[in-house]
Amino acid sequence: MILYFRILKFLAEAYPKEDTYVIRTSNEKLVFIACKIIVLLFK
């Protein structure tokens, strides 16, 4: 769970602050990608 939040924090920091709207609109996609990464890591 901590890793999940680290990934989301990394993705949030990867964008400039003025693009937070883009992050919010594509949040579901980011969560999906993060979950896929976690599933692959713990297989």
C-alpha contacts under 8 A as a table, 3 or more apart, distances in Angstrom:
res1	aa1	res2	aa2	distance
1	M	4	Y	5.03
1	M	5	F	6.57
2	I	5	F	5.26
2	I	6	R	6.22
3	L	6	R	4.92
3	L	7	I	6.20
3	L	38	I	7.96
4	Y	7	I	5.23
4	Y	8	L	6.40
4	Y	34	A	6.53
4	Y	35	C	7.43
4	Y	38	I	7.24
5	F	8	L	5.02
5	F	9	K	5.99
6	R	9	K	5.02
6	R	10	F	6.02
7	I	10	F	5.02
7	I	11	L	6.16
7	I	34	A	6.53
8	L	11	L	5.06
8	L	12	A	6.08
8	L	30	L	7.44
8	L	31	V	7.48
8	L	34	A	7.31
9	K	12	A	5.01
9	K	13	E	6.12
10	F	13	E	5.14
10	F	14	A	6.04
11	L	14	A	5.03
11	L	15	Y	7.07
11	L	30	L	7.86
12	A	15	Y	5.88
12	A	20	T	7.63
12	A	23	I	6.92
13	E	16	P	7.10
15	Y	19	D	6.24
15	Y	20	T	7.38
16	P	19	D	5.58
16	P	20	T	7.37
17	K	20	T	5.61
18	E	21	Y	7.39
19	D	22	V	5.30
19	D	23	I	6.69
20	T	23	I	4.95
20	T	24	R	6.19
21	Y	24	R	5.06
21	Y	25	T	6.22
22	V	25	T	5.24
22	V	26	S	6.14
23	I	26	S	5.24
23	I	27	N	5.58
24	R	27	N	4.95
25	T	28	E	7.64
26	S	29	K	5.30
26	S	30	L	6.37
27	N	30	L	5.05
27	N	31	V	6.15
28	E	31	V	5.11
28	E	32	F	6.14
29	K	32	F	5.02
29	K	33	I	6.20
30	L	33	I	5.09
30	L	34	A	6.04
31	V	34	A	5.01
31	V	35	C	6.05
32	F	35	C	5.13
32	F	36	K	6.22
33	I	36	K	5.06
33	I	37	I	6.24
34	A	37	I	5.11
34	A	38	I	6.24
35	C	38	I	5.05
35	C	39	V	6.12
36	K	39	V	5.07
36	K	40	L	6.21
37	I	40	L	5.15
37	I	41	L	6.17
38	I	41	L	5.05
38	I	42	F	6.19
39	V	42	F	5.36
39	V	43	K	6.08
40	L	43	K	5.36
